[in-house]
Amino acid sequence: MQSSESVSVPLDPLGRLLRAAIERDGGWLPFDRFMAIALYAPGLGYYAKDSRQFGLLPQSGSDFVTAPELSPLFGRALARQVAQALQAAGSGEVWEFGAGSGTLAAQLIDALDAMGSPVTRYTIVDLSGALRERQRERLAAFGDRVRWVDALPDTIDGVIVGNEVLDAMPVQLLHWDGSQWAERGVVVDGDGFAWRERPTALRPPHDGAYVPGTVTEIHPQAEAFIATLAERLARGAAFFIDYGFPEAEYYHPQRTGGTLMCHRAHLADADPLVDAGQKDITAHVDFTGIALAAQNAGCTVLGYTTQAHFLINCGILDDLQGADVATIAHTQKLLTEHEMGELFKVIGFARGLEPSFTAAPRGFAHGDRTHTL
């Protein structure tokens, strides 16, 4: 198959690690494995080293901003939905996956305490040792109510949350040339990396009239992650917030370039082969695949809506009353259509809870789009 022009990269430790992985795999590494190493290789990957990923402005040394970093009202609104689910589950335990700087955890614990639904235990699962250390510093005031674990228990009771965690899970890349699908992988080419493709039996989950030249992603790792969580959720609910689309929109014929994107210093680029380990690599979420993974594992899908609808349903407009100008301006970015309000979605699923809750979760009261999945 055709190879693109090679991309020159410095032979830094991560670059050498990637080259060794490619050589061990016979000279061709599937992109999902390249992405996993670039993001999570211990001590070297983007999320695994001691650098500041999250912040409002590039002057802080950050690469992008997340909703909790943007406004404290994000966590306060989400806490209202978490409180309702905790009450339905008869639990005081919250699990967070991919807790970033620990900002959302602090917001949720503070808000839940203030609402009279105190967190008895807040468990964080995060692959990054560097981020865990930052989280420990940020959450030290909460003492032993917060813990970190490396493995899931057999069963989970309580509420699970994940903000911008699914988009950072490695994806496989597929290319349609008009007659067959090929999987895109990475090869060593001189002192750099290049794309190389191989015919594959893999297919996107959505049949469509794909335009020749289309490149898109599939998400087996994210779907397997959700299936595992759903299987182990005994009594409780889960809420995931991320950018993405339903399947029919994700694999629309006009989306010929896929959604793979990199972020560095609050700028975006589409070439993950350049500066691996120095920038974030993400792909939008196929929320239909996420819903099916949860449902097939025995959970009920509670709802699917935009971030704007979810936060408004959870009372964020009331929180804006009396807020300072900066808080109002930043919070509006969470809600407006051209910022995060429409692109970001929220999906929820549950198991073992009474119909009185599953029929009326607060965050999906208005604007539910489950019918589009």
Summary of the structure (lengths in Angstrom):
residues: 373
radius of gyration: 20.7
end to end distance: 34.9
largest distance: 62.1
contacts: 1300
relative contact order: 0.16
helix: 38%
strand: 25%
